[in-house]
Amino acid sequence: MIENQDMQAQKFTKLLEEAIRQANLEVIKPMVPVISIDGILPVAISVAKLRGKYLAATMDLLGKDAGSLPNADQIDKLRTLRVAYEEAVTAYQTMEHAIQKGYLELSLG
């Protein structure tokens, strides 16, 4: 009986995953064009640039070990760079997740 329940649960899960994949594909496809390496590479490069700016600002501000507190403007600049970087990373990870789940149409050519 438990084995039958496990099989039913597995079948239900697979059906649900496919329904969710189809729903996401139908909703997202009109909003997002076909994804290609050439199309996604600029996104990855932008994330890398934001990461670099955040790290450079961190080193400029905190890498000198001067022992003094950064002023409000310096903290605001660092926060702005961090938030931009974190948002970009989250967006990129969301795109990767959508690709892995089959929510986006892909072009390999």
Secondary structure, DSSP 4 states (H G I P E B T S, - for coil): -HHHHHHHHHHHHHHHHHHHHHHHHHHHTTTSPPEEHHHHHHHHHHHHHHHHHHHHHHHHHHTT---PPPPHHHHHHHHHHHHHHHHHHHHHHHHHHHHHHT-S-EE--
